[in-house]
Amino acid sequence: MILNKLPNDPAKMTSVAMALIAVGLSMSAIGISLSRLAPSVPHVGTDWSDFFRGAIFGFAIVLEIAGVAIAASAAAAKKRQAQ
């Protein structure tokens, strides 16, 4: 819903892009520290821990790529408006 209205305003695109990048980097930090912070439950095993850690890393990478793509399109839109 919000992303449909972004191409009209490069300032909003930039703020959304930076928010996505910040959330992605935060999730990367959570994924890195997950193995140290998560309680060791004997019956869960390492497979589930590795799955959740990989899922967090994957979601973080998707958010960061989306943020970079939106930031690049905002820069292009701002350059078009300046001309």
DRENTORKOL-3810 file (N, C-alpha, C; in nm, 4 decimals):
REM DRENTORKOL-3810
@n.u->0.0808; n.v->-0.1169; n.w->0.0000; ca.u->0.0000; ca.v->0.0000; ca.w->0.0000; c.u->0.0869; c.v->0.1257; c.w->0.0000
@n.u->0.1828; n.v->0.1290; n.w->0.0903; ca.u->0.2698; ca.v->0.2457; ca.w->0.0978; c.u->0.3614; c.v->0.2513; c.w->-0.0244
@n.u->0.4065; n.v->0.1356; n.w->-0.0697; ca.u->0.5006; ca.v->0.1339; ca.w->-0.1813; c.u->0.4374; c.v->0.1798; c.w->-0.3119
@n.u->0.3055; n.v->0.1754; n.w->-0.3243; ca.u->0.2397; ca.v->0.2231; ca.w->-0.4463; c.u->0.2487; c.v->0.3740; c.w->-0.4606
@n.u->0.2557; n.v->0.4465; n.w->-0.3509; ca.u->0.2579; ca.v->0.5921; ca.w->-0.3542; c.u->0.3996; c.v->0.6489; c.w->-0.3488
@n.u->0.4994; n.v->0.5640; n.w->-0.3375; ca.u->0.6372; ca.v->0.6119; ca.w->-0.3266; c.u->0.6918; c.v->0.6784; c.w->-0.4522
@n.u->0.6638; n.v->0.6336; n.w->-0.5743; ca.u->0.7261; ca.v->0.6960; ca.w->-0.6907; c.u->0.6935; c.v->0.8441; c.w->-0.7077
@n.u->0.5926; n.v->0.8942; n.w->-0.6388; ca.u->0.5571; ca.v->1.0341; ca.w->-0.6522; c.u->0.6443; c.v->1.1269; c.w->-0.5686
@n.u->0.7099; n.v->1.0755; n.w->-0.4670; ca.u->0.7840; ca.v->1.1604; ca.w->-0.3747; c.u->0.9200; c.v->1.0989; c.w->-0.3407
@n.u->1.0297; n.v->1.1514; n.w->-0.3978; ca.u->1.1631; ca.v->1.0955; ca.w->-0.3677; c.u->1.2032; c.v->1.1078; c.w->-0.2210
@n.u->1.1523; n.v->1.2079; n.w->-0.1499; ca.u->1.1874; ca.v->1.2221; ca.w->-0.0080; c.u->1.1304; c.v->1.1060; c.w->0.0730
@n.u->1.0065; n.v->1.0666; n.w->0.0436; ca.u->0.9475; ca.v->0.9520; ca.w->0.1124; c.u->1.0196; c.v->0.8238; c.w->0.0748
@n.u->1.0599; n.v->0.8134; n.w->-0.0516; ca.u->1.1318; ca.v->0.6936; ca.w->-0.0955; c.u->1.2627; c.v->0.6791; c.w->-0.0198
@n.u->1.3322; n.v->0.7893; n.w->0.0009; ca.u->1.4605; ca.v->0.7847; ca.w->0.0702; c.u->1.4421; c.v->0.7422; c.w->0.2159
@n.u->1.3405; n.v->0.7965; n.w->0.2819; ca.u->1.3202; ca.v->0.7599; ca.w->0.4220; c.u->1.2780; c.v->0.6136; c.w->0.4372
@n.u->1.1945; n.v->0.5648; n.w->0.3462; ca.u->1.1552; ca.v->0.4235; ca.w->0.3502; c.u->1.2757; c.v->0.3342; c.w->0.3221
@n.u->1.3592; n.v->0.3742; n.w->0.2272; ca.u->1.4781; ca.v->0.2952; ca.w->0.1944; c.u->1.5735; c.v->0.2867; c.w->0.3134
@n.u->1.5963; n.v->0.3981; n.w->0.3806; ca.u->1.6860; ca.v->0.3964; ca.w->0.4960; c.u->1.6267; c.v->0.3143; c.w->0.6112
@n.u->1.4942; n.v->0.3188; n.w->0.6260; ca.u->1.4306; ca.v->0.2370; ca.w->0.7304; c.u->1.4478; c.v->0.0889; c.w->0.6999
@n.u->1.4301; n.v->0.0499; n.w->0.5737; ca.u->1.4476; ca.v->-0.0909; ca.w->0.5370; c.u->1.5908; c.v->-0.1370; c.w->0.5591
@n.u->1.6859; n.v->-0.0522; n.w->0.5250; ca.u->1.8269; ca.v->-0.0879; ca.w->0.5443; c.u->1.8588; c.v->-0.1008; c.w->0.6930
@n.u->1.8064; n.v->-0.0086; n.w->0.7741; ca.u->1.8324; ca.v->-0.0148; ca.w->0.9187; c.u->1.7716; c.v->-0.1408; c.w->0.9808
@n.u->1.6508; n.v->-0.1762; n.w->0.9402; ca.u->1.5875; ca.v->-0.2967; ca.w->0.9937; c.u->1.6637; c.v->-0.4210; c.w->0.9471
@n.u->1.7083; n.v->-0.4213; n.w->0.8215; ca.u->1.7862; ca.v->-0.5341; ca.w->0.7703; c.u->1.9172; c.v->-0.5522; c.w->0.8447
@n.u->1.9852; n.v->-0.4412; n.w->0.8730; ca.u->2.1106; ca.v->-0.4510; ca.w->0.9479; c.u->2.0858; c.v->-0.4960; c.w->1.0917
@n.u->1.9762; n.v->-0.4519; n.w->1.1503; ca.u->1.9425; ca.v->-0.4960; ca.w->1.2854; c.u->1.9142; c.v->-0.6462; c.w->1.2882
@n.u->1.8439; n.v->-0.6933; n.w->1.1861; ca.u->1.8162; ca.v->-0.8372; ca.w->1.1807; c.u->1.9441; c.v->-0.9167; c.w->1.1571
@n.u->2.0388; n.v->-0.8609; n.w->1.0839; ca.u->2.1678; ca.v->-0.9288; ca.w->1.0677; c.u->2.2395; c.v->-0.9413; c.w->1.2013
@n.u->2.2353; n.v->-0.8349; n.w->1.2809; ca.u->2.2980; ca.v->-0.8397; ca.w->1.4133; c.u->2.2287; c.v->-0.9422; c.w->1.5026
@n.u->2.0961; n.v->-0.9511; n.w->1.4931; ca.u->2.0229; ca.v->-1.0520; ca.w->1.5708; c.u->2.0622; c.v->-1.1923; c.w->1.5253
@n.u->2.0750; n.v->-1.2113; n.w->1.3941; ca.u->2.1142; ca.v->-1.3421; ca.w->1.3424; c.u->2.2539; c.v->-1.3827; c.w->1.3859
@n.u->2.3433; n.v->-1.2864; n.w->1.3922; ca.u->2.4804; ca.v->-1.3161; ca.w->1.4348; c.u->2.4834; c.v->-1.3558; c.w->1.5821
@n.u->2.4088; n.v->-1.2828; n.w->1.6636; ca.u->2.4142; ca.v->-1.3092; ca.w->1.8073; c.u->2.3131; c.v->-1.4137; c.w->1.8541
@n.u->2.2329; n.v->-1.4677; n.w->1.7641; ca.u->2.1290; ca.v->-1.5623; ca.w->1.8031; c.u->2.1860; c.v->-1.6881; c.w->1.8661
@n.u->2.2951; n.v->-1.7369; n.w->1.8142; ca.u->2.3509; ca.v->-1.8612; ca.w->1.8686; c.u->2.4067; c.v->-1.8421; c.w->2.0095
@n.u->2.4464; n.v->-1.7207; n.w->2.0417; ca.u->2.4993; ca.v->-1.6950; ca.w->2.1765; c.u->2.3905; c.v->-1.6589; c.w->2.2759
@n.u->2.2824; n.v->-1.5974; n.w->2.2277; ca.u->2.1780; ca.v->-1.5493; ca.w->2.3176; c.u->2.0636; c.v->-1.6476; c.w->2.3384
@n.u->2.0398; n.v->-1.7324; n.w->2.2412; ca.u->1.9267; ca.v->-1.8253; ca.w->2.2506; c.u->1.9546; c.v->-1.9304; c.w->2.3574
@n.u->1.8544; n.v->-1.9630; n.w->2.4361; ca.u->1.8760; ca.v->-2.0669; ca.w->2.5382; c.u->1.8953; c.v->-2.2030; c.w->2.4716
@n.u->1.9758; n.v->-2.2825; n.w->2.5328; ca.u->2.0034; ca.v->-2.4154; ca.w->2.4800; c.u->1.8948; c.v->-2.5116; c.w->2.5280
@n.u->1.8079; n.v->-2.5502; n.w->2.4356; ca.u->1.7016; ca.v->-2.6450; ca.w->2.4672; c.u->1.7435; c.v->-2.7796; c.w->2.4098
@n.u->1.7580; n.v->-2.8812; n.w->2.4929; ca.u->1.8133; ca.v->-3.0076; ca.w->2.4451; c.u->1.7307; c.v->-3.0765; c.w->2.3363
@n.u->1.5993; n.v->-3.0722; n.w->2.3435; ca.u->1.5196; ca.v->-3.1483; ca.w->2.2478; c.u->1.4977; c.v->-3.0757; c.w->2.1153
@n.u->1.5334; n.v->-2.9492; n.w->2.1064; ca.u->1.5160; ca.v->-2.8759; ca.w->1.9805; c.u->1.6265; c.v->-2.9119; c.w->1.8819
@n.u->1.7477; n.v->-2.9194; n.w->1.9279; ca.u->1.8592; ca.v->-2.9565; ca.w->1.8426; c.u->1.9153; c.v->-2.8388; c.w->1.7650
@n.u->2.0255; n.v->-2.8634; n.w->1.6974; ca.u->2.0915; ca.v->-2.7556; ca.w->1.6243; c.u->2.0282; c.v->-2.7299; c.w->1.4888
@n.u->1.9535; n.v->-2.8256; n.w->1.4336; ca.u->1.8942; ca.v->-2.8063; ca.w->1.3019; c.u->1.7933; c.v->-2.6917; c.w->1.3021
@n.u->1.7068; n.v->-2.6841; n.w->1.4036; ca.u->1.6083; ca.v->-2.5770; ca.w->1.4099; c.u->1.6759; c.v->-2.4431; c.w->1.4342
@n.u->1.7779; n.v->-2.4432; n.w->1.5170; ca.u->1.8511; ca.v->-2.3189; ca.w->1.5432; c.u->1.9156; c.v->-2.2670; c.w->1.4146
@n.u->1.9758; n.v->-2.3575; n.w->1.3394; ca.u->2.0366; ca.v->-2.3184; ca.w->1.2125; c.u->1.9321; c.v->-2.2714; c.w->1.1121
@n.u->1.8143; n.v->-2.3361; n.w->1.1122; ca.u->1.7069; ca.v->-2.2950; ca.w->1.0217; c.u->1.6607; c.v->-2.1531; c.w->1.0531
@n.u->1.6336; n.v->-2.1234; n.w->1.1798; ca.u->1.5865; ca.v->-1.9900; ca.w->1.2166; c.u->1.6929; c.v->-1.8845; c.w->1.1926
@n.u->1.8177; n.v->-1.9195; n.w->1.2187; ca.u->1.9262; ca.v->-1.8249; ca.w->1.1931; c.u->1.9385; c.v->-1.7959; c.w->1.0436
@n.u->1.9283; n.v->-1.8978; n.w->0.9609; ca.u->1.9330; ca.v->-1.8781; ca.w->0.8164; c.u->1.8141; c.v->-1.7992; c.w->0.7649
@n.u->1.6962; n.v->-1.8246; n.w->0.8219; ca.u->1.5774; ca.v->-1.7496; ca.w->0.7814; c.u->1.5910; c.v->-1.6026; c.w->0.8177
@n.u->1.6461; n.v->-1.5742; n.w->0.9344; ca.u->1.6678; ca.v->-1.4346; ca.w->0.9744; c.u->1.7672; c.v->-1.3673; c.w->0.8814
@n.u->1.8762; n.v->-1.4370; n.w->0.8476; ca.u->1.9740; ca.v->-1.3807; ca.w->0.7552; c.u->1.9127; c.v->-1.3560; c.w->0.6170
@n.u->1.8335; n.v->-1.4499; n.w->0.5697; ca.u->1.7697; ca.v->-1.4339; ca.w->0.4390; c.u->1.6748; c.v->-1.3162; c.w->0.4361
@n.u->1.5921; n.v->-1.3028; n.w->0.5392; ca.u->1.4997; ca.v->-1.1907; ca.w->0.5453; c.u->1.5742; c.v->-1.0584; c.w->0.5558
@n.u->1.6843; n.v->-1.0568; n.w->0.6309; ca.u->1.7648; ca.v->-0.9351; ca.w->0.6436; c.u->1.8253; c.v->-0.8950; c.w->0.5089
@n.u->1.8741; n.v->-0.9918; n.w->0.4345; ca.u->1.9325; ca.v->-0.9628; ca.w->0.3031; c.u->1.8270; c.v->-0.9086; c.w->0.2078
@n.u->1.7065; n.v->-0.9655; n.w->0.2114; ca.u->1.5981; ca.v->-0.9173; ca.w->0.1254; c.u->1.5631; c.v->-0.7726; c.w->0.1596
@n.u->1.5546; n.v->-0.7406; n.w->0.2889; ca.u->1.5234; ca.v->-0.6039; ca.w->0.3292; c.u->1.6317; c.v->-0.5059; c.w->0.2853
@n.u->1.7568; n.v->-0.5453; n.w->0.2977; ca.u->1.8660; ca.v->-0.4571; ca.w->0.2579; c.u->1.8680; c.v->-0.4352; c.w->0.1068
@n.u->1.8446; n.v->-0.5397; n.w->0.0295; ca.u->1.8416; ca.v->-0.5248; ca.w->-0.1163; c.u->1.7243; c.v->-0.4370; c.w->-0.1589
@n.u->1.6090; n.v->-0.4562; n.w->-0.0948; ca.u->1.4931; ca.v->-0.3721; ca.w->-0.1267; c.u->1.5217; c.v->-0.2266; c.w->-0.0913
@n.u->1.5868; n.v->-0.2022; n.w->0.0196; ca.u->1.6222; ca.v->-0.0658; ca.w->0.0581; c.u->1.7181; c.v->-0.0008; c.w->-0.0398
@n.u->1.8159; n.v->-0.0749; n.w->-0.0851; ca.u->1.9111; ca.v->-0.0206; ca.w->-0.1829; c.u->1.8421; c.v->0.0064; c.w->-0.3161
@n.u->1.7526; n.v->-0.0827; n.w->-0.3574; ca.u->1.6809; ca.v->-0.0624; ca.w->-0.4836; c.u->1.5906; c.v->0.0606; c.w->-0.4762
@n.u->1.5213; n.v->0.0783; n.w->-0.3659; ca.u->1.4348; ca.v->0.1959; ca.w->-0.3510; c.u->1.5182; c.v->0.3229; c.w->-0.3437
@n.u->1.6321; n.v->0.3178; n.w->-0.2759; ca.u->1.7193; ca.v->0.4358; ca.w->-0.2679; c.u->1.7742; c.v->0.4730; c.w->-0.4052
@n.u->1.8090; n.v->0.3735; n.w->-0.4848; ca.u->1.8600; ca.v->0.4022; ca.w->-0.6193; c.u->1.7516; c.v->0.4635; c.w->-0.7074
@n.u->1.6298; n.v->0.4133; n.w->-0.6973; ca.u->1.5223; ca.v->0.4715; ca.w->-0.7767; c.u->1.4855; c.v->0.6111; c.w->-0.7264
@n.u->1.4996; n.v->0.6365; n.w->-0.5973; ca.u->1.4761; ca.v->0.7711; ca.w->-0.5444; c.u->1.5803; c.v->0.8687; c.w->-0.5957
@n.u->1.7051; n.v->0.8246; n.w->-0.6028; ca.u->1.8106; ca.v->0.9111; ca.w->-0.6556; c.u->1.7867; c.v->0.9425; c.w->-0.8030
@n.u->1.7417; n.v->0.8426; n.w->-0.8780; ca.u->1.7126; ca.v->0.8649; ca.w->-1.0198; c.u->1.5938; c.v->0.9592; c.w->-1.0366
@n.u->1.4914; n.v->0.9446; n.w->-0.9537; ca.u->1.3745; ca.v->1.0323; ca.w->-0.9623; c.u->1.4099; c.v->1.1751; c.w->-0.9238
@n.u->1.4954; n.v->1.1894; n.w->-0.8248; ca.u->1.5378; ca.v->1.3238; ca.w->-0.7831; c.u->1.6218; c.v->1.3896; c.w->-0.8918
@n.u->1.7032; n.v->1.3093; n.w->-0.9588; ca.u->1.7862; ca.v->1.3629; ca.w->-1.0682; c.u->1.6975; c.v->1.4057; c.w->-1.1859
@n.u->1.5915; n.v->1.3274; n.w->-1.2137; ca.u->1.4982; ca.v->1.3649; ca.w->-1.3199; c.u->1.4224; c.v->1.4933; c.w->-1.2884
@n.u->1.3872; n.v->1.5129; n.w->-1.1613; ca.u->1.3169; ca.v->1.6332; ca.w->-1.1221; c.u->1.4049; c.v->1.7568; c.w->-1.1301
@n.u->1.5345; n.v->1.7385; n.w->-1.1058; ca.u->1.6280; ca.v->1.8512; ca.w->-1.1091; c.u->1.6532; c.v->1.9004; c.w->-1.2521
@n.u->1.6352; n.v->1.8154; n.w->-1.3492; ca.u->1.6646; ca.v->1.8547; ca.w->-1.4874; c.u->1.5534; c.v->1.9298; c.w->-1.5483
END
